[in-house]
Amino acid sequence: MFRQTARLRSPVPKEDQVGHTVSQRLRKLKNIPPELIPLGLVVAFAVAAGTYSCVRHLTTDSTIRLKRQGGSPTNEALEHH
């Protein structure tokens, strides 16, 4: 009914960038098509703007509750809910 899977006879290929230095990886950026550079800039700007907006909102809005209020609830308080 069940058969054992056949073993791979070829060795596992090594990854393309194993052991490469940072400068070697930066040279690979030249392989990016020029059409994708504006898209990358727009995405990077959107991520930066979203991060700025969230951080600014959390630091300036005083109505946001960042910590729990009061102590831990007692059994009596839980029974009333």
Backbone torsions as a table, in degrees:
resi	resn	phi	psi	omega
1	MET	NA	-57.3	178.0
2	PHE	-100.8	136.9	177.3
3	ARG	-111.9	149.0	176.4
4	GLN	-73.7	140.5	-179.3
5	THR	-72.0	147.5	179.6
6	ALA	-72.0	140.7	179.2
7	ARG	-77.7	148.3	176.9
8	LEU	-74.7	131.8	-178.4
9	ARG	-92.3	-17.1	-179.8
10	SER	-95.9	148.8	179.2
11	PRO	-68.8	156.6	179.4
12	VAL	-69.4	127.3	-179.0
13	PRO	-67.8	142.9	177.6
14	LYS	-76.1	151.9	178.7
15	GLU	-66.7	156.5	-174.2
16	ASP	-68.2	-31.9	-171.8
17	GLN	-113.1	20.3	-179.4
18	VAL	-69.5	127.1	176.6
19	GLY	79.5	6.6	179.3
20	HIS	-80.6	149.2	177.7
21	THR	-84.4	171.6	-179.0
22	VAL	-63.0	-41.1	-178.4
23	SER	-65.5	-34.2	177.4
24	GLN	-68.3	-36.0	178.4
25	ARG	-72.3	-34.0	177.8
26	LEU	-66.6	-31.7	176.9
27	ARG	-65.1	-25.7	179.0
28	LYS	-71.7	-15.8	177.7
29	LEU	-65.0	-20.9	177.4
30	LYS	-67.1	-18.7	-179.9
31	ASN	-81.3	-6.5	178.8
32	ILE	-72.4	130.7	178.7
33	PRO	-62.8	139.4	-177.8
34	PRO	-62.0	-21.5	-179.7
35	GLU	-68.5	-21.9	-177.2
36	LEU	-88.0	-10.7	-178.2
37	ILE	-64.8	-45.9	176.7
38	PRO	-62.0	-36.8	177.4
39	LEU	-63.3	-42.3	178.1
40	GLY	-63.2	-39.1	178.2
41	LEU	-65.5	-41.0	179.9
42	VAL	-66.4	-43.1	179.3
43	VAL	-65.4	-42.1	178.9
44	ALA	-63.0	-41.3	178.2
45	PHE	-64.8	-41.2	-179.7
46	ALA	-64.7	-41.7	178.3
47	VAL	-65.4	-42.7	179.4
48	ALA	-65.0	-42.4	-180.0
49	ALA	-66.4	-40.3	177.9
50	GLY	-64.8	-42.3	178.0
51	THR	-63.4	-45.7	178.6
52	TYR	-60.1	-44.0	-178.1
53	SER	-63.9	-43.7	-180.0
54	CYS	-65.9	-45.2	-179.5
55	VAL	-64.6	-42.6	179.9
56	ARG	-64.2	-41.3	-179.9
57	HIS	-64.7	-41.5	-179.4
58	LEU	-69.8	-30.4	-177.0
59	THR	-88.6	-25.4	-175.2
60	THR	-103.0	-24.8	-176.8
61	ASP	-81.2	116.7	-177.1
62	SER	-84.9	-8.3	-179.3
63	THR	-86.9	-8.3	179.3
64	ILE	-79.3	131.4	179.0
65	ARG	-96.0	108.0	-176.9
66	LEU	-92.6	-17.7	179.3
67	LYS	-126.7	159.0	177.0
68	ARG	-68.6	145.9	178.5
69	GLN	-93.9	141.6	175.7
70	GLY	70.4	-170.6	179.9
71	GLY	-87.5	-166.9	179.1
72	SER	-75.5	146.5	-177.4
73	PRO	-69.4	144.3	178.4
74	THR	-90.9	170.9	179.0
75	ASN	-64.0	-35.1	179.7
76	GLU	-64.8	-41.0	-179.7
77	ALA	-67.1	-34.6	179.2
78	LEU	-71.8	-31.2	-179.4
79	GLU	-70.7	-28.1	-178.0
80	HIS	-75.6	-16.8	-179.1
81	HIS	-86.9	NA	NA
